[in-house]
Amino acid sequence: MNTPPKLELGINIDHVATLRNARGTTYPDPLRAARLAEEAGADLITLHLREDRRHIKDADLMALRPLIQTRMNLECAVTPEMIEIACQVKPHDVCLVPEKREEVTTEGGLDVVRYFDAVKAATTQLKNAGIRVSLFIDPEEKQIQAAKDIGATVVELHTGRYADLAGDKQMQELERIRKAAQFGKSIGLRVNAGHGLHEGNVMPVAAISELSELNIGHAIVAEALFKGWQNAITDMKVLMDQGRANS
């Protein structure tokens, strides 16, 4: 019997910074959150430097980079400013995401097909700086193929629609994610997933054996209010392991 491959957990610390910024204090400290997350078993630390700096700040990014013991996964928009910052900081991974100022959170995947040339140029610049590039995309074959064609080696499938649905419609979206993961893996990509995942919906996604990593933030920050930061992380890892055991 084959052992299912390990499913990694990326802890997104953005909303630790959101809490800090709400009162303009120095706490809670995203750096402390990152260190404690690693102690609790996080496989990587994810953070999104938005153009409006609504949560993570430049100073957070610079301070955190040398302290990470696992991997830093920097999410950013496809803009000259963000790509230049990424090349200076040199995180282990950069995940290129769509970004609109008016959105509360990321509403969908990057349209690689439509913005092929711009995404390709950003990907090439990042790769030349020695950074692994991931693209945050909807679970669609045409987007996955475009990611492969521009030279990305990783895709992260947007699970937000799955998280927002229920019943049969949710299961249909889960199957769409499963097929997308299978296709991505078949053409040689590392396939990750994330957005909207929480303790109540993560196990079916974790059971998709082609997935290598899940990135989760808001739900873990929310659970931490009731059970503590590290407990929320370890409980999520347990659920992911249980889901993966069913793959």
C-alpha positions in Angstrom: 0.0 0.0 0.0 1.4 3.4 -1.1 1.8 6.1 1.6 0.1 9.3 0.4 2.5 12.2 -0.1 2.8 14.7 2.7 0.5 17.7 2.4 2.2 20.9 3.5 0.5 23.7 5.5 1.3 27.3 4.7 0.2 29.7 7.4 -0.9 33.1 6.1 -0.2 35.8 8.7 -1.9 38.7 6.9 -4.8 39.0 9.4 -2.5 39.1 12.4 -1.3 42.3 10.8 -4.9 43.3 10.2 -5.6 43.1 13.9 -2.4 45.1 14.7 -3.3 47.8 12.2 -6.9 48.2 13.4 -5.6 50.1 16.5 -2.3 51.3 15.1 -0.3 49.4 17.7 2.8 47.2 17.5 0.9 44.1 18.5 -0.1 41.5 17.7 3.3 41.1 16.0 3.2 39.2 12.7 6.9 38.2 13.2 6.0 36.5 16.5 3.0 34.8 14.8 5.4 33.4 12.1 7.9 32.1 14.7 5.1 30.4 16.7 3.5 29.0 13.6 6.8 27.3 12.7 7.1 25.9 16.2 3.6 24.5 15.8 4.5 22.7 12.6 3.8 25.1 9.8 5.7 24.1 6.7 5.9 27.7 5.3 4.8 31.2 6.1 2.6 33.0 3.5 2.1 36.8 3.4 0.6 39.2 0.9 2.1 42.6 0.4 -0.8 44.5 -1.1 -0.4 47.7 -3.1 -2.4 49.6 -0.4 -0.5 47.9 2.5 -3.7 47.2 4.3 -2.2 44.5 6.5 1.4 43.4 5.8 3.9 46.4 5.6 7.2 46.6 3.9 8.9 46.6 7.2 7.2 43.3 8.2 8.5 41.7 5.0 12.1 42.9 5.4 12.2 41.9 9.1 10.6 38.5 8.5 12.8 37.3 5.6 15.9 36.5 7.6 13.9 35.0 10.4 12.0 32.3 8.5 13.2 28.8 9.2 10.9 27.1 6.8 9.9 28.9 3.6 8.6 32.4 2.8 5.8 32.5 0.3 5.2 36.1 -0.8 1.9 36.8 -2.5 1.9 39.9 -4.7 0.3 41.6 -7.7 1.8 41.7 -11.2 3.1 45.2 -11.0 6.6 46.7 -11.5 6.7 47.9 -7.9 5.8 44.5 -6.4 8.0 42.5 -8.7 11.0 44.7 -7.9 10.4 44.4 -4.1 10.2 40.6 -4.5 13.5 40.5 -6.4 15.1 42.6 -3.6 13.8 40.4 -0.8 14.2 37.1 -2.6 11.6 35.0 -0.8 11.7 31.3 -1.5 8.5 31.5 -3.5 6.4 34.3 -5.0 2.8 33.6 -5.8 1.4 36.1 -8.3 -2.2 37.0 -7.6 -4.9 39.4 -9.0 -5.5 42.4 -6.9 -8.3 45.1 -6.8 -8.2 47.9 -4.3 -12.0 47.7 -3.6 -12.1 44.0 -2.8 -12.2 42.8 0.8 -10.2 39.7 -0.1 -9.0 38.1 -3.3 -12.1 37.3 -5.3 -10.8 34.9 -8.0 -7.8 33.6 -9.8 -5.3 35.4 -12.0 -6.4 35.4 -15.6 -3.1 34.1 -17.1 -4.7 33.6 -20.5 -5.8 37.3 -20.8 -2.6 38.8 -19.3 -0.2 36.2 -20.7 2.6 38.6 -21.8 2.6 40.6 -18.5 2.6 37.5 -16.3 5.3 35.9 -18.4 7.5 38.9 -18.1 7.0 39.0 -14.3 7.6 35.3 -14.1 10.9 35.5 -16.1 12.2 38.4 -13.9 11.4 36.5 -10.7 13.0 33.3 -12.0 16.1 35.1 -13.1 16.4 36.3 -9.4 16.4 32.7 -8.3 12.8 32.7 -7.0 10.3 29.9 -7.6 7.1 31.3 -9.1 3.5 30.2 -8.4 0.4 31.5 -10.0 -2.9 31.8 -8.1 -5.5 30.7 -10.6 -9.0 29.3 -10.9 -9.2 25.5 -11.4 -9.5 25.7 -15.2 -7.4 23.6 -17.6 -6.7 26.6 -19.9 -5.3 28.7 -17.0 -3.1 25.8 -15.9 -1.8 25.2 -19.4 -1.1 28.9 -19.7 0.8 28.8 -16.4 3.0 26.0 -17.7 3.5 27.8 -21.1 4.9 31.0 -19.4 7.4 29.0 -17.3 5.8 28.8 -13.9 6.5 25.6 -12.0 3.8 25.9 -9.4 0.1 26.8 -9.5 -2.2 27.5 -6.5 -5.8 26.6 -7.2 -8.4 29.1 -5.9 -10.8 27.2 -3.6 -12.9 30.2 -2.7 -15.9 29.1 -4.8 -15.8 25.7 -3.2 -15.7 27.3 0.3 -18.7 29.5 -0.5 -21.0 26.7 -1.8 -22.8 23.9 -0.1 -24.3 20.5 -0.9 -24.2 19.1 -4.4 -22.9 22.4 -5.8 -19.9 22.3 -3.4 -19.2 18.7 -4.4 -19.3 19.7 -8.1 -16.7 22.4 -7.4 -14.6 19.9 -5.4 -14.6 17.7 -8.5 -13.5 20.6 -10.7 -10.6 21.2 -8.3 -9.7 17.5 -8.3 -9.6 17.4 -12.1 -7.6 20.6 -12.3 -5.1 19.2 -9.8 -4.8 16.0 -11.8 -4.2 17.9 -15.0 -1.6 20.2 -13.4 0.3 17.3 -12.0 0.1 15.5 -15.3 2.0 18.3 -17.1 4.7 18.5 -14.5 3.5 21.3 -12.2 3.5 21.4 -8.4 -0.2 22.0 -7.5 -1.2 23.9 -4.3 -4.6 25.2 -3.2 -6.1 27.8 -0.9 -8.7 30.4 -0.1 -11.6 30.1 2.3 -10.5 26.8 3.7 -11.4 26.1 7.4 -11.8 23.2 9.8 -15.3 22.4 8.4 -14.3 22.1 4.7 -10.6 21.3 4.5 -10.7 17.5 4.7 -12.2 16.8 1.2 -9.6 19.1 -0.3 -6.8 17.5 1.6 -7.9 14.2 0.2 -6.9 15.3 -3.3 -3.6 13.4 -3.6 -2.2 15.6 -6.4 -2.1 18.7 -4.1 1.2 19.4 -2.4 0.3 22.4 -0.2 -2.6 24.3 1.3 -2.4 27.9 2.3 -4.7 29.0 5.1 -4.9 32.2 7.1 -8.1 33.9 8.1 -9.7 30.7 9.5 -6.7 29.9 11.7 -6.6 33.5 13.0 -10.4 33.2 13.8 -10.0 29.8 15.6 -7.0 31.2 17.5 -9.4 33.6 19.3 -11.0 30.6 21.0 -8.3 27.9 21.2 -5.0 29.7 20.8 -2.7 30.3 17.8 -0.6 27.2 18.0 -3.6 25.0 18.9 -5.4 26.3 15.8 -2.4 25.3 13.6 -1.9 21.9 15.1 -5.7 21.1 14.9 -5.7 22.1 11.2 -2.7 19.9 10.5 -4.5 17.0 12.1 -7.5 17.5 9.9 -5.3 17.8 6.8 -3.5 14.5 7.7 -6.9 12.8 8.2 -8.1 14.0 4.9 -4.9 13.0 3.1 -5.2 9.5 4.7 -8.4 9.2 2.7 -6.8 10.0 -0.6 
